[in-house]
């Protein structure tokens, strides 16, 4: 009987340990999911900022071209 109780206690310990590991893994997975969603939003913001920089650069290049053309007419 003692051997059976000992085996049951050992199995109970394995089950508790496994449950704890699964709970910890779930918590880590939730944290990773949240972090990845945040990172995705940040990447979108960076993408938008890069588009704005590209637009501003094109506009500045156009204005520089206009100034260059105007200087040619004056010279």
KOLFIPA-608032 format. One line per 3 residues: their letters; for each residue y, z, x of N, C-alpha, C. Coordinates in nm, 3 decimals. Example, Ala and Ser with C-alpha at 12.3 -4.5 7.8 and 13.67 -1.06 7.14 Angstrom:
// residues 2
AS) -0.569,0.780,1.319,-0.450,0.780,1.230,-0.330,0.780,1.320 ~ -0.225,0.708,1.285,-0.106,0.714,1.367,0.003,0.787,1.290 $
***
This chain:
// residues 75
XXX) -0.119,0.000,0.082,0.000,0.000,0.000,0.126,0.000,0.087 ~ 0.121,0.079,0.192,0.237,0.086,0.282,0.263,-0.050,0.347 ~ 0.156,-0.120,0.378,0.172,-0.253,0.440,0.240,-0.349,0.343 $
XXX) 0.203,-0.339,0.216,0.264,-0.426,0.113,0.411,-0.390,0.097 ~ 0.441,-0.261,0.091,0.581,-0.218,0.080,0.661,-0.265,0.201 ~ 0.602,-0.253,0.317,0.669,-0.297,0.438,0.696,-0.446,0.436 $
XXX) 0.598,-0.523,0.388,0.615,-0.668,0.379,0.723,-0.704,0.277 ~ 0.724,-0.633,0.165,0.825,-0.658,0.062,0.964,-0.623,0.116 ~ 0.975,-0.512,0.186,1.104,-0.475,0.245,1.151,-0.579,0.347 $
XXX) 1.057,-0.630,0.425,1.091,-0.733,0.525,1.141,-0.858,0.454 ~ 1.071,-0.899,0.349,1.112,-1.019,0.273,1.247,-0.995,0.208 ~ 1.266,-0.875,0.152,1.394,-0.841,0.092,1.506,-0.853,0.196 $
XXX) 1.481,-0.806,0.316,1.579,-0.817,0.424,1.610,-0.962,0.457 ~ 1.507,-1.047,0.460,1.531,-1.189,0.486,1.613,-1.253,0.375 ~ 1.580,-1.216,0.250,1.652,-1.273,0.136,1.799,-1.229,0.139 $
XXX) 1.823,-1.103,0.165,1.961,-1.052,0.172,2.036,-1.121,0.285 ~ 1.972,-1.134,0.399,2.034,-1.203,0.512,2.066,-1.348,0.480 ~ 1.971,-1.414,0.414,1.993,-1.554,0.377,2.106,-1.565,0.276 $
XXX) 2.110,-1.477,0.178,2.218,-1.479,0.079,2.353,-1.458,0.145 ~ 2.359,-1.365,0.239,2.485,-1.340,0.310,2.528,-1.463,0.387 ~ 2.432,-1.529,0.452,2.464,-1.649,0.529,2.513,-1.761,0.437 $
XXX) 2.451,-1.775,0.321,2.492,-1.879,0.226,2.632,-1.848,0.174 ~ 2.661,-1.723,0.144,2.795,-1.685,0.097,2.899,-1.715,0.205 ~ 2.867,-1.681,0.330,2.960,-1.708,0.440,2.981,-1.857,0.458 $
XXX) 2.872,-1.933,0.449,2.883,-2.079,0.461,2.968,-2.136,0.348 ~ 2.952,-2.085,0.228,3.033,-2.132,0.115,3.180,-2.100,0.137 ~ 3.208,-1.981,0.190,3.348,-1.944,0.217,3.408,-2.036,0.323 $
XXX) 3.331,-2.066,0.426,3.379,-2.156,0.531,3.401,-2.295,0.475 ~ 3.309,-2.342,0.391,3.323,-2.475,0.330,3.448,-2.482,0.243 ~ 3.475,-2.376,0.167,3.596,-2.374,0.083,3.722,-2.378,0.171 $
XXX) 3.721,-2.301,0.279,3.835,-2.299,0.370,3.855,-2.437,0.434 ~ 3.745,-2.498,0.477,3.755,-2.632,0.537,3.809,-2.733,0.435 ~ 3.763,-2.724,0.312,3.809,-2.815,0.207,3.959,-2.799,0.186 $
XXX) 4.003,-2.675,0.178,4.145,-2.648,0.159,4.227,-2.699,0.278 ~ 4.176,-2.674,0.397,4.246,-2.719,0.517,4.253,-2.871,0.523 ~ 4.144,-2.936,0.488,4.142,-3.084,0.490,4.238,-3.141,0.386 $
XXX) 4.247,-3.078,0.269,4.343,-3.125,0.168,4.485,-3.110,0.220 ~ 4.513,-2.998,0.286,4.645,-2.978,0.345,4.674,-3.080,0.453 ~ 4.575,-3.106,0.539,4.593,-3.204,0.646,4.615,-3.343,0.588 $
XXX) 4.545,-3.375,0.481,4.562,-3.506,0.417,4.704,-3.521,0.365 ~ 4.757,-3.417,0.304,4.895,-3.421,0.256,4.994,-3.436,0.370 ~ 4.966,-3.369,0.481,5.054,-3.381,0.598,5.049,-3.521,0.657 $
XXX) 4.930,-3.580,0.661,4.918,-3.718,0.710,4.997,-3.813,0.621 ~ 4.993,-3.790,0.491,5.070,-3.875,0.398,5.220,-3.861,0.425 ~ 5.265,-3.738,0.452,5.407,-3.717,0.484,5.444,-3.789,0.613 $
XXX) 5.356,-3.782,0.713,5.382,-3.851,0.840,5.388,-4.001,0.817 ~ 5.296,-4.053,0.737,5.294,-4.197,0.706,5.426,-4.239,0.640 ~ 5.471,-4.159,0.544,5.596,-4.189,0.475,5.713,-4.186,0.574 $
XXX) 5.714,-4.086,0.662,5.821,-4.076,0.761,5.820,-4.195,0.856 ~ 5.701,-4.238,0.896,5.690,-4.355,0.985,5.743,-4.480,0.915 ~ 5.715,-4.494,0.786,5.768,-4.608,0.710,5.921,-4.603,0.708 $
XXX) 5.977,-4.483,0.686,6.123,-4.470,0.685,6.182,-4.503,0.822 ~ 6.117,-4.460,0.929,6.164,-4.491,1.064,6.159,-4.641,1.088 ~ 6.050,-4.705,1.046,6.038,-4.850,1.064,6.148,-4.923,0.986 $
XXX) 6.173,-4.878,0.863,6.280,-4.940,0.782,6.416,-4.922,0.850 ~ 6.444,-4.801,0.898,6.571,-4.774,0.966,6.585,-4.857,1.093 ~ 6.476,-4.872,1.166,6.478,-4.952,1.288,6.507,-5.099,1.257 $
XXX) 6.443,-5.151,1.153,6.470,-5.290,1.113,6.617,-5.308,1.072 ~ 6.669,-5.211,0.997,6.809,-5.218,0.954,6.902,-5.211,1.075 ~ 6.873,-5.124,1.170,6.956,-5.113,1.291,6.951,-5.242,1.371 $
XXX) 6.832,-5.300,1.384,6.819,-5.427,1.456,6.901,-5.537,1.389 ~ 6.899,-5.539,1.256,6.978,-5.639,1.183,7.127,-5.620,1.209 ~ 7.171,-5.496,1.208,7.314,-5.467,1.232,7.353,-5.503,1.376 $
XXX) 7.265,-5.475,1.470,7.292,-5.513,1.609,7.304,-5.665,1.620 ~ 7.217,-5.735,1.551,7.225,-5.882,1.549,7.357,-5.929,1.491 ~ 7.401,-5.863,1.384,7.529,-5.900,1.322,7.645,-5.877,1.419 $
XXX) 7.643,-5.764,1.489,7.748,-5.734,1.586,7.745,-5.837,1.699 ~ 7.625,-5.871,1.747,7.612,-5.971,1.852,7.669,-6.105,1.807 ~ 7.639,-6.144,1.684,7.691,-6.270,1.632,7.842,-6.267,1.622 $
XXX) 7.895,-6.154,1.578,8.041,-6.140,1.564,8.106,-6.147,1.703 ~ 8.046,-6.085,1.802,8.102,-6.089,1.937,8.099,-6.230,1.994 ~ 8.000,-6.307,1.961,7.992,-6.445,2.008,8.106,-6.528,1.948 $
XXX) 8.137,-6.498,1.820,8.246,-6.574,1.756,8.382,-6.541,1.817 ~ 8.396,-6.415,1.859,8.522,-6.371,1.919,8.537,-6.428,2.060 ~ 8.429,-6.435,2.133,8.435,-6.475,2.275,8.466,-6.620,2.294 $
***
